[in-house]
Each structure stands twice: as C-alpha cells, then as structure tokens.
Amino acid sequence: MTVSCLLLFPVSGLSQLKGSVEQISLHCSEGTLDWLYPKGAVRLTLSPRLPSLAVGPGSSSSGLITACVKPSEHFHGAQLYLERDGVLELLVGDRLESSPPPRVRCFSRLPGERVALFVQATPHQDISRRIASFRYELRGDWTARLSLDSSPISNEEACRPCNNTEMLMAVCTSDFVVRGNIRSVEEDENLRAAVIKVSATRVFRQKYTLFTANGRLSSRGEIRTLLQCGVKPGPGSFLFTGRVHFGEAWLGCAPRFKDFKQAYIAAKAAKQIPCELPVD
C-alpha cells in the first residue's frame, strides 16, 4: 500500500497479517492511497495541517474540516468506511466489474469529533490482482458550495449568490480568479454537475493550469457547479472564483464583473478590502 502526499508509506497487503489493522495519520491536505492485494484493515486518522486561510467564501475559521474521497474506477478488494466517534458508516463498497463508477463522497468533522477513514479488506478465495485506491482532500470551511454529496438545504446554500463581503473574500482565498464570458453549459451526468465552458479574458490567479491560452487575448477552461443551480449561457462579463476539487475547477462566487468592480471600489474607498485586485 502507498499513501502519497507529503509522506509515503510503502506497505503491501501481501506482507500484512490477516486481521491486523495498519494505523496511519494523514497530515497532508490531499493525497492518494493505493492498497495492493488488500488484507486486514487500514485506519487513517484525519489530522491535516491546514493554513489559516484554508476557508471558503464567507466562512470563518471555526475548526470545521471538510473531507472528500474519490475512489478510483477500479476500486476493488475492500470497503471504505467513515468512522465517527466509534460508529462506522459505509462510504464505498467492494465493487463488481459491472458496477457503475463510484461517486465522490464528502463529509465534515466538527470541532472535538473523532473522525477516521477505515478501509477493510473483503475476503476472496482467489489471489487475483486487486487494488483499493482512492484520492482524498481535506480542507477548512468549504461550506457546501462544491459538495457533490449534499443535502437539499446544502444545495440551496451552494446555489445562493454571494453577497459583497463573500465575493471580496473569495478573490483572496479562491484557487482561481478569472474574468470571462460563458460560451456554453453542458451536463455531466456522472458527476451530476453542470460544466461551464468559459472564455477567459484575464486570469488573475490559478492554482493549477485550469485555463490555457486560446490565442493572444483569451484563454479557455471549464468550471463545474451543481446541476440544481441551473446555470445558463448568456451575455456579460463575470468574475469566476472557486476551488480546485480533485484537479477540476468548481464554482464559488461568480458575480457580474461590473457588480464586483462597483463593490470593490466602494470597499477600497472605505479601506475595507481584504486584498487587492487590479480591476481597471
């Protein structure tokens, strides 16, 4: 088994005793677990060292941690549980070849809660190659704006337009800040998401290469959001902000640029901007 992020734990199920439990602490904010020939169990405690600004738009540093796991399409040979205060909840079952791709699962840890991921090997008679593999992300207050596993109340929160305070803070804390236009909107039924095709006229910041040059004056990229938000293509220039979620851009605040500029100029005049952005 390997856990990759800032640290690497090379362990194989072939060398693990049946019934044993491997204990690992996850101090990285994101990474991958690959468990080859699963045997016994692995318990991963969530202890991320998060930066003070690892919060979502409009959030405060309350000690809340949001975690998401994304099983590989070939996750096999084990079951993945959420362990919360000693109680197990199944997140991902052992998949059959004919099973649909597993979906992303997200959950939150409240201050004082004891939370871990518990991966348990399932018994098999043969010794064919099996790999229980998944990616994980640990963040501060993401709220529900990019959760794919949300309740109806959270969906409503995710689609709510940002107020002035939230969109000004989003410029400072988001993984990407881009000015651009909506070219088209498509549906990704597997992710239950809308894919917004964006033509960016200015990329202020991007954590990864999400928007690539398409000629001298513009770049193109994709941003995802929940289908329930009902995003439609239309005219106008927007300021897109959000988080990178398993390598993909997910929408946070997206005001019309003229509305953001008006709020930004007013906040700057009142010396209430959390960070600066060239809006001219």
TORKOL-4160 file (C-alpha; in steps of 0.2 Angstrom, whole numbers, padded with zeros to 4 digits, m for minus):
280
<pt num="1" X="0000" Y="0000" Z="0000"/>
<pt num="2" X="0006" Y="0018" Z="m0003"/>
<pt num="3" X="m0001" Y="0034" Z="0003"/>
<pt num="4" X="0006" Y="0049" Z="m0007"/>
<pt num="5" X="0006" Y="0067" Z="m0002"/>
<pt num="6" X="0020" Y="0074" Z="0009"/>
<pt num="7" X="0024" Y="0057" Z="0016"/>
<pt num="8" X="0025" Y="0039" Z="0008"/>
<pt num="9" X="0020" Y="0023" Z="0017"/>
<pt num="10" X="0025" Y="0008" Z="0007"/>
<pt num="11" X="0015" Y="m0007" Z="0013"/>
<pt num="12" X="0008" Y="m0021" Z="0004"/>
<pt num="13" X="m0006" Y="m0032" Z="0009"/>
<pt num="14" X="0004" Y="m0047" Z="0005"/>
<pt num="15" X="0015" Y="m0043" Z="0020"/>
<pt num="16" X="0001" Y="m0039" Z="0031"/>
<pt num="17" X="m0006" Y="m0051" Z="0044"/>
<pt num="18" X="m0024" Y="m0056" Z="0042"/>
<pt num="19" X="m0035" Y="m0047" Z="0055"/>
<pt num="20" X="m0021" Y="m0034" Z="0058"/>
<pt num="21" X="m0025" Y="m0015" Z="0057"/>
<pt num="22" X="m0012" Y="m0003" Z="0050"/>
<pt num="23" X="m0013" Y="0014" Z="0058"/>
<pt num="24" X="m0009" Y="0029" Z="0048"/>
<pt num="25" X="m0011" Y="0048" Z="0052"/>
<pt num="26" X="m0015" Y="0059" Z="0037"/>
<pt num="27" X="m0006" Y="0076" Z="0040"/>
<pt num="28" X="m0007" Y="0081" Z="0022"/>
<pt num="29" X="m0022" Y="0091" Z="0015"/>
<pt num="30" X="m0023" Y="0080" Z="0000"/>
<pt num="31" X="m0016" Y="0064" Z="m0007"/>
<pt num="32" X="m0019" Y="0046" Z="m0014"/>
<pt num="33" X="m0020" Y="0029" Z="m0005"/>
<pt num="34" X="m0016" Y="0014" Z="m0016"/>
<pt num="35" X="m0018" Y="m0003" Z="m0007"/>
<pt num="36" X="m0012" Y="m0018" Z="m0017"/>
<pt num="37" X="m0019" Y="m0035" Z="m0013"/>
<pt num="38" X="m0029" Y="m0029" Z="0002"/>
<pt num="39" X="m0028" Y="m0039" Z="0018"/>
<pt num="40" X="m0033" Y="m0035" Z="0036"/>
<pt num="41" X="m0038" Y="m0016" Z="0038"/>
<pt num="42" X="m0031" Y="0001" Z="0037"/>
<pt num="43" X="m0036" Y="0015" Z="0049"/>
<pt num="44" X="m0032" Y="0033" Z="0043"/>
<pt num="45" X="m0034" Y="0047" Z="0056"/>
<pt num="46" X="m0038" Y="0064" Z="0049"/>
<pt num="47" X="m0025" Y="0077" Z="0056"/>
<pt num="48" X="m0022" Y="0089" Z="0042"/>
<pt num="49" X="m0010" Y="0104" Z="0045"/>
<pt num="50" X="m0021" Y="0117" Z="0036"/>
<pt num="51" X="m0016" Y="0135" Z="0033"/>
<pt num="52" X="m0026" Y="0149" Z="0042"/>
<pt num="53" X="m0034" Y="0154" Z="0025"/>
<pt num="54" X="m0040" Y="0137" Z="0020"/>
<pt num="55" X="m0058" Y="0143" Z="0021"/>
<pt num="56" X="m0071" Y="0145" Z="0009"/>
<pt num="57" X="m0080" Y="0161" Z="0004"/>
<pt num="58" X="m0089" Y="0169" Z="0018"/>
<pt num="59" X="m0083" Y="0157" Z="0031"/>
<pt num="60" X="m0074" Y="0159" Z="0047"/>
<pt num="61" X="m0060" Y="0148" Z="0055"/>
<pt num="62" X="m0072" Y="0138" Z="0066"/>
<pt num="63" X="m0062" Y="0122" Z="0067"/>
<pt num="64" X="m0073" Y="0113" Z="0054"/>
<pt num="65" X="m0064" Y="0102" Z="0042"/>
<pt num="66" X="m0072" Y="0095" Z="0026"/>
<pt num="67" X="m0066" Y="0080" Z="0018"/>
<pt num="68" X="m0069" Y="0072" Z="0001"/>
<pt num="69" X="m0064" Y="0055" Z="m0005"/>
<pt num="70" X="m0064" Y="0050" Z="m0024"/>
<pt num="71" X="m0062" Y="0031" Z="m0027"/>
<pt num="72" X="m0054" Y="0025" Z="m0042"/>
<pt num="73" X="m0065" Y="0017" Z="m0056"/>
<pt num="74" X="m0056" Y="0000" Z="m0052"/>
<pt num="75" X="m0058" Y="0001" Z="m0033"/>
<pt num="76" X="m0059" Y="m0017" Z="m0028"/>
<pt num="77" X="m0055" Y="m0029" Z="m0014"/>
<pt num="78" X="m0060" Y="m0018" Z="0001"/>
<pt num="79" X="m0074" Y="m0007" Z="0008"/>
<pt num="80" X="m0071" Y="0011" Z="0014"/>
<pt num="81" X="m0080" Y="0017" Z="0030"/>
<pt num="82" X="m0081" Y="0033" Z="0039"/>
<pt num="83" X="m0078" Y="0031" Z="0057"/>
<pt num="84" X="m0086" Y="0044" Z="0068"/>
<pt num="85" X="m0084" Y="0043" Z="0087"/>
<pt num="86" X="m0083" Y="0024" Z="0085"/>
<pt num="87" X="m0098" Y="0022" Z="0073"/>
<pt num="88" X="m0095" Y="0015" Z="0056"/>
<pt num="89" X="m0104" Y="0022" Z="0040"/>
<pt num="90" X="m0101" Y="0014" Z="0023"/>
<pt num="91" X="m0094" Y="0026" Z="0010"/>
<pt num="92" X="m0088" Y="0014" Z="m0004"/>
<pt num="93" X="m0092" Y="m0004" Z="m0005"/>
<pt num="94" X="m0082" Y="m0018" Z="m0014"/>
<pt num="95" X="m0086" Y="m0015" Z="m0032"/>
<pt num="96" X="m0090" Y="m0028" Z="m0046"/>
<pt num="97" X="m0084" Y="m0026" Z="m0063"/>
<pt num="98" X="m0101" Y="m0022" Z="m0069"/>
<pt num="99" X="m0104" Y="m0009" Z="m0056"/>
<pt num="100" X="m0106" Y="0010" Z="m0061"/>
<pt num="101" X="m0091" Y="0021" Z="m0057"/>
<pt num="102" X="m0091" Y="0026" Z="m0038"/>
<pt num="103" X="m0095" Y="0044" Z="m0034"/>
<pt num="104" X="m0086" Y="0057" Z="m0024"/>
<pt num="105" X="m0091" Y="0056" Z="m0005"/>
<pt num="106" X="m0089" Y="0071" Z="0006"/>
<pt num="107" X="m0092" Y="0073" Z="0025"/>
<pt num="108" X="m0087" Y="0086" Z="0039"/>
<pt num="109" X="m0078" Y="0084" Z="0055"/>
<pt num="110" X="m0084" Y="0096" Z="0069"/>
<pt num="111" X="m0073" Y="0103" Z="0082"/>
<pt num="112" X="m0070" Y="0089" Z="0095"/>
<pt num="113" X="m0076" Y="0075" Z="0085"/>
<pt num="114" X="m0065" Y="0059" Z="0082"/>
<pt num="115" X="m0066" Y="0055" Z="0064"/>
<pt num="116" X="m0056" Y="0042" Z="0054"/>
<pt num="117" X="m0057" Y="0033" Z="0037"/>
<pt num="118" X="m0057" Y="0014" Z="0040"/>
<pt num="119" X="m0053" Y="0003" Z="0025"/>
<pt num="120" X="m0057" Y="m0016" Z="0027"/>
<pt num="121" X="m0052" Y="m0029" Z="0015"/>
<pt num="122" X="m0065" Y="m0041" Z="0009"/>
<pt num="123" X="m0062" Y="m0060" Z="0009"/>
<pt num="124" X="m0059" Y="m0068" Z="m0008"/>
<pt num="125" X="m0054" Y="m0086" Z="m0012"/>
<pt num="126" X="m0043" Y="m0082" Z="m0027"/>
<pt num="127" X="m0027" Y="m0072" Z="m0027"/>
<pt num="128" X="m0030" Y="m0061" Z="m0042"/>
<pt num="129" X="m0024" Y="m0043" Z="m0043"/>
<pt num="130" X="m0034" Y="m0031" Z="m0033"/>
<pt num="131" X="m0031" Y="m0013" Z="m0029"/>
<pt num="132" X="m0041" Y="m0002" Z="m0017"/>
<pt num="133" X="m0037" Y="0015" Z="m0022"/>
<pt num="134" X="m0044" Y="0032" Z="m0019"/>
<pt num="135" X="m0039" Y="0051" Z="m0018"/>
<pt num="136" X="m0044" Y="0062" Z="m0003"/>
<pt num="137" X="m0044" Y="0080" Z="0000"/>
<pt num="138" X="m0045" Y="0089" Z="0017"/>
<pt num="139" X="m0050" Y="0107" Z="0019"/>
<pt num="140" X="m0056" Y="0120" Z="0031"/>
<pt num="141" X="m0073" Y="0128" Z="0030"/>
<pt num="142" X="m0078" Y="0124" Z="0012"/>
<pt num="143" X="m0096" Y="0126" Z="0016"/>
<pt num="144" X="m0107" Y="0116" Z="0004"/>
<pt num="145" X="m0103" Y="0126" Z="m0012"/>
<pt num="146" X="m0093" Y="0112" Z="m0021"/>
<pt num="147" X="m0100" Y="0097" Z="m0012"/>
<pt num="148" X="m0107" Y="0083" Z="m0023"/>
<pt num="149" X="m0114" Y="0074" Z="m0009"/>
<pt num="150" X="m0125" Y="0087" Z="m0001"/>
<pt num="151" X="m0142" Y="0088" Z="0007"/>
<pt num="152" X="m0156" Y="0099" Z="m0001"/>
<pt num="153" X="m0153" Y="0113" Z="0011"/>
<pt num="154" X="m0134" Y="0112" Z="0007"/>
<pt num="155" X="m0139" Y="0113" Z="m0012"/>
<pt num="156" X="m0149" Y="0129" Z="m0009"/>
<pt num="157" X="m0134" Y="0136" Z="0000"/>
<pt num="158" X="m0122" Y="0131" Z="m0014"/>
<pt num="159" X="m0133" Y="0140" Z="m0027"/>
<pt num="160" X="m0135" Y="0156" Z="m0017"/>
<pt num="161" X="m0127" Y="0171" Z="m0025"/>
<pt num="162" X="m0113" Y="0178" Z="m0014"/>
<pt num="163" X="m0115" Y="0195" Z="m0005"/>
<pt num="164" X="m0102" Y="0208" Z="m0007"/>
<pt num="165" X="m0092" Y="0203" Z="0008"/>
<pt num="166" X="m0091" Y="0185" Z="0002"/>
<pt num="167" X="m0086" Y="0189" Z="m0016"/>
<pt num="168" X="m0072" Y="0201" Z="m0010"/>
<pt num="169" X="m0066" Y="0187" Z="0002"/>
<pt num="170" X="m0067" Y="0175" Z="m0012"/>
<pt num="171" X="m0054" Y="0185" Z="m0023"/>
<pt num="172" X="m0042" Y="0182" Z="m0009"/>
<pt num="173" X="m0045" Y="0164" Z="m0004"/>
<pt num="174" X="m0050" Y="0155" Z="m0020"/>
<pt num="175" X="m0039" Y="0143" Z="m0030"/>
<pt num="176" X="m0043" Y="0153" Z="m0046"/>
<pt num="177" X="m0049" Y="0170" Z="m0050"/>
<pt num="178" X="m0054" Y="0173" Z="m0068"/>
<pt num="179" X="m0063" Y="0186" Z="m0078"/>
<pt num="180" X="m0073" Y="0180" Z="m0093"/>
<pt num="181" X="m0088" Y="0175" Z="m0103"/>
<pt num="182" X="m0099" Y="0159" Z="m0103"/>
<pt num="183" X="m0098" Y="0151" Z="m0120"/>
<pt num="184" X="m0109" Y="0136" Z="m0116"/>
<pt num="185" X="m0115" Y="0125" Z="m0102"/>
<pt num="186" X="m0115" Y="0106" Z="m0104"/>
<pt num="187" X="m0121" Y="0092" Z="m0092"/>
<pt num="188" X="m0110" Y="0079" Z="m0084"/>
<pt num="189" X="m0122" Y="0066" Z="m0078"/>
<pt num="190" X="m0109" Y="0055" Z="m0070"/>
<pt num="191" X="m0104" Y="0069" Z="m0058"/>
<pt num="192" X="m0122" Y="0077" Z="m0058"/>
<pt num="193" X="m0114" Y="0093" Z="m0062"/>
<pt num="194" X="m0115" Y="0107" Z="m0075"/>
<pt num="195" X="m0099" Y="0110" Z="m0085"/>
<pt num="196" X="m0097" Y="0129" Z="m0089"/>
<pt num="197" X="m0086" Y="0132" Z="m0104"/>
<pt num="198" X="m0078" Y="0149" Z="m0101"/>
<pt num="199" X="m0068" Y="0160" Z="m0112"/>
<pt num="200" X="m0057" Y="0170" Z="m0100"/>
<pt num="201" X="m0051" Y="0187" Z="m0105"/>
<pt num="202" X="m0040" Y="0189" Z="m0089"/>
<pt num="203" X="m0033" Y="0176" Z="m0077"/>
<pt num="204" X="m0029" Y="0184" Z="m0061"/>
<pt num="205" X="m0024" Y="0168" Z="m0052"/>
<pt num="206" X="m0025" Y="0149" Z="m0054"/>
<pt num="207" X="m0018" Y="0136" Z="m0043"/>
<pt num="208" X="m0016" Y="0124" Z="m0057"/>
<pt num="209" X="m0016" Y="0126" Z="m0076"/>
<pt num="210" X="m0035" Y="0127" Z="m0077"/>
<pt num="211" X="m0036" Y="0140" Z="m0091"/>
<pt num="212" X="m0025" Y="0138" Z="m0106"/>
<pt num="213" X="m0021" Y="0151" Z="m0119"/>
<pt num="214" X="m0033" Y="0152" Z="m0135"/>
<pt num="215" X="m0025" Y="0165" Z="m0145"/>
<pt num="216" X="m0016" Y="0181" Z="m0139"/>
<pt num="217" X="m0031" Y="0189" Z="m0130"/>
<pt num="218" X="m0040" Y="0175" Z="m0121"/>
<pt num="219" X="m0039" Y="0158" Z="m0113"/>
<pt num="220" X="m0052" Y="0144" Z="m0111"/>
<pt num="221" X="m0056" Y="0132" Z="m0097"/>
<pt num="222" X="m0070" Y="0123" Z="m0088"/>
<pt num="223" X="m0079" Y="0126" Z="m0072"/>
<pt num="224" X="m0091" Y="0114" Z="m0063"/>
<pt num="225" X="m0106" Y="0118" Z="m0052"/>
<pt num="226" X="m0121" Y="0108" Z="m0046"/>
<pt num="227" X="m0134" Y="0105" Z="m0059"/>
<pt num="228" X="m0148" Y="0111" Z="m0047"/>
<pt num="229" X="m0140" Y="0129" Z="m0049"/>
<pt num="230" X="m0147" Y="0130" Z="m0066"/>
<pt num="231" X="m0133" Y="0140" Z="m0074"/>
<pt num="232" X="m0137" Y="0145" Z="m0092"/>
<pt num="233" X="m0126" Y="0153" Z="m0106"/>
<pt num="234" X="m0129" Y="0172" Z="m0109"/>
<pt num="235" X="m0120" Y="0188" Z="m0112"/>
<pt num="236" X="m0110" Y="0198" Z="m0100"/>
<pt num="237" X="m0093" Y="0198" Z="m0091"/>
<pt num="238" X="m0091" Y="0188" Z="m0075"/>
<pt num="239" X="m0078" Y="0186" Z="m0061"/>
<pt num="240" X="m0077" Y="0167" Z="m0058"/>
<pt num="241" X="m0069" Y="0161" Z="m0042"/>
<pt num="242" X="m0069" Y="0144" Z="m0034"/>
<pt num="243" X="m0059" Y="0129" Z="m0028"/>
<pt num="244" X="m0049" Y="0115" Z="m0037"/>
<pt num="245" X="m0058" Y="0099" Z="m0032"/>
<pt num="246" X="m0048" Y="0083" Z="m0037"/>
<pt num="247" X="m0040" Y="0093" Z="m0051"/>
<pt num="248" X="m0056" Y="0101" Z="m0058"/>
<pt num="249" X="m0062" Y="0119" Z="m0055"/>
<pt num="250" X="m0078" Y="0121" Z="m0045"/>
<pt num="251" X="m0088" Y="0137" Z="m0044"/>
<pt num="252" X="m0088" Y="0148" Z="m0029"/>
<pt num="253" X="m0093" Y="0166" Z="m0031"/>
<pt num="254" X="m0097" Y="0172" Z="m0049"/>
<pt num="255" X="m0104" Y="0190" Z="m0049"/>
<pt num="256" X="m0105" Y="0200" Z="m0065"/>
<pt num="257" X="m0089" Y="0209" Z="m0066"/>
<pt num="258" X="m0097" Y="0227" Z="m0066"/>
<pt num="259" X="m0106" Y="0222" Z="m0050"/>
<pt num="260" X="m0089" Y="0216" Z="m0042"/>
<pt num="261" X="m0080" Y="0231" Z="m0048"/>
<pt num="262" X="m0093" Y="0243" Z="m0040"/>
<pt num="263" X="m0092" Y="0233" Z="m0023"/>
<pt num="264" X="m0073" Y="0233" Z="m0024"/>
<pt num="265" X="m0071" Y="0252" Z="m0027"/>
<pt num="266" X="m0083" Y="0256" Z="m0013"/>
<pt num="267" X="m0074" Y="0244" Z="m0001"/>
<pt num="268" X="m0057" Y="0251" Z="m0006"/>
<pt num="269" X="m0063" Y="0269" Z="m0003"/>
<pt num="270" X="m0069" Y="0263" Z="0014"/>
<pt num="271" X="m0052" Y="0254" Z="0017"/>
<pt num="272" X="m0062" Y="0238" Z="0019"/>
<pt num="273" X="m0054" Y="0226" Z="0006"/>
<pt num="274" X="m0046" Y="0210" Z="0012"/>
<pt num="275" X="m0034" Y="0210" Z="m0003"/>
<pt num="276" X="m0031" Y="0220" Z="m0019"/>
<pt num="277" X="m0036" Y="0215" Z="m0037"/>
<pt num="278" X="m0032" Y="0226" Z="m0052"/>
<pt num="279" X="m0050" Y="0230" Z="m0059"/>
<pt num="280" X="m0045" Y="0243" Z="m0072"/>
